[in-house]
Amino acid sequence: MWQLYQFPLCPFSRKLRLLLGEKGVGYELVRESPWARRDEFLDMNPAGQVPVMVDAGRDILLIDSTAICEYFEETVEQASLISGTATSRAEIRRLVAWFDDNFFREVTGPLLYERMEKRVAHRAAPDARALREAMKAAITHLDYVDYLLDHRQWLAGATMTLADLAAAAQISITDYLGGIDWKGHEQTARWYRGLKSRPSFRPLLAERMELVSPPSHYDNPDF
Amino acid sequence: MWQLYQFPLCPFSRKLRLLLGEKGVGYELVRESPWARRDEFLDMNPAGQVPVMVDAGRDILLIDSTAICEYFEETVEQASLISGTATSRAEIRRLVAWFDDNFFREVTGPLLYERMEKRVAHRAAPDARALREAMKAAITHLDYVDYLLDHRQWLAGATMTLADLAAAAQISITDYLGGIDWKGHEQTARWYRGLKSRPSFRPLLAERMELVSPPSHYDNPDF
């Protein structure tokens, strides 16, 4: 049985869990707070980050959300999420990197630090300016998602791919943290509603992080 | 003919060029300074980052070093660099992410900003404290490379893989910027000398960035 080390608001673990859900891979959750830098966890992953997946019975240890997603894409045929020609696959991976790197660095990362880690780990108040900048960046990113959806049915083309899951993972954590103003992003909202109602997504929306509450529209699929 | 947009000290372009060299893929260099945020380049890649590869004749545009490396790994059989079982491939990708993300964030990124971008774009002096921290982090990373090479012939196992190229790319830029103290890292130095003498690596060592000079040992394969 796979064990997945993560915490409820980790966007990279969420991307992976959406992929595992679509592929029908079972796993058990293990709660890990990377900011606590627990020795036993650092021994397992010196990078100190989640997600990490372990299959103790088969002595398999998987680290880094990109490497883990590629692993399950290679080993589980059901629901191919990096699909199509080599050029289509490159476009899917470009967009995954866009959300994992750029969206996270400009939006989800700062919001998680200001609204979660500061409260949970340091009992400190968020910095209003950092919050404003992250929310401004979120609007620019949602404009880009709108633009993609003007030209394509899903973010990378005609079918749902890992790009949609990576984007929805970042957007859902940002939404949990009150960082998204849905006004003026009807295209993106329609696409996101579709993803929220999938069986792979619904259990994630029911989870809560202690001390940090989402806005009331957060888990409503018809927000 | 492929065109590769890059600048001489971009570690991600260097990782890709090492892969292209090993695979025997030809390309033409196009100089791009991402910090200048040129409009035509942003139209091509809204993320504003290099490397970007274009094959105008076949109307192919590839963005993001991870996506591009996977593309050539999928389309060019020669010299497989993400090889072996699914678990081995996951370990290769974990280490590529380690160097692309962690090494870059802690070492190459700060050094590039302080010693190159500040000088080239802003004519400003580097911050001594940021340099010291990056060089301290470089020692920790080289300790980790030593540790890996104590247990394995190459970073991810018995054969040379993209993990070695990603690591050598980050290390070579750090070395160019005077950020590496080779004392006490004989294991890593031996491995790096081997990579430096490969035909894929030698042309890169001859290139220079204007206004920024490397230390005298930089391009010596027997340093």
Boltz contact constraints between the chains, C-beta under 6 A:
constraints:
  - contact:
      token1: [A, 47]
      token2: [B, 102]
      max_distance: 6.0
  - contact:
      token1: [A, 60]
      token2: [B, 87]
      max_distance: 6.0
  - contact:
      token1: [A, 62]
      token2: [B, 90]
      max_distance: 6.0
  - contact:
      token1: [A, 63]
      token2: [B, 94]
      max_distance: 6.0
  - contact:
      token1: [A, 64]
      token2: [B, 94]
      max_distance: 6.0
  - contact:
      token1: [A, 64]
      token2: [B, 97]
      max_distance: 6.0
  - contact:
      token1: [A, 66]
      token2: [B, 97]
      max_distance: 6.0
  - contact:
      token1: [A, 67]
      token2: [B, 90]
      max_distance: 6.0
  - contact:
      token1: [A, 67]
      token2: [B, 93]
      max_distance: 6.0
  - contact:
      token1: [A, 67]
      token2: [B, 94]
      max_distance: 6.0
  - contact:
      token1: [A, 70]
      token2: [B, 93]
      max_distance: 6.0
  - contact:
      token1: [A, 71]
      token2: [B, 86]
      max_distance: 6.0
  - contact:
      token1: [A, 71]
      token2: [B, 90]
      max_distance: 6.0
  - contact:
      token1: [A, 74]
      token2: [B, 86]
      max_distance: 6.0
  - contact:
      token1: [A, 75]
      token2: [B, 86]
      max_distance: 6.0
  - contact:
      token1: [A, 86]
      token2: [B, 71]
      max_distance: 6.0
  - contact:
      token1: [A, 86]
      token2: [B, 74]
      max_distance: 6.0
  - contact:
      token1: [A, 86]
      token2: [B, 75]
      max_distance: 6.0
  - contact:
      token1: [A, 87]
      token2: [B, 60]
      max_distance: 6.0
  - contact:
      token1: [A, 90]
      token2: [B, 62]
      max_distance: 6.0
  - contact:
      token1: [A, 90]
      token2: [B, 67]
      max_distance: 6.0
  - contact:
      token1: [A, 90]
      token2: [B, 71]
      max_distance: 6.0
  - contact:
      token1: [A, 93]
      token2: [B, 67]
      max_distance: 6.0
  - contact:
      token1: [A, 93]
      token2: [B, 70]
      max_distance: 6.0
  - contact:
      token1: [A, 94]
      token2: [B, 63]
      max_distance: 6.0
  - contact:
      token1: [A, 94]
      token2: [B, 64]
      max_distance: 6.0
  - contact:
      token1: [A, 94]
      token2: [B, 67]
      max_distance: 6.0
  - contact:
      token1: [A, 97]
      token2: [B, 64]
      max_distance: 6.0
  - contact:
      token1: [A, 97]
      token2: [B, 66]
      max_distance: 6.0
  - contact:
      token1: [A, 102]
      token2: [B, 47]
      max_distance: 6.0
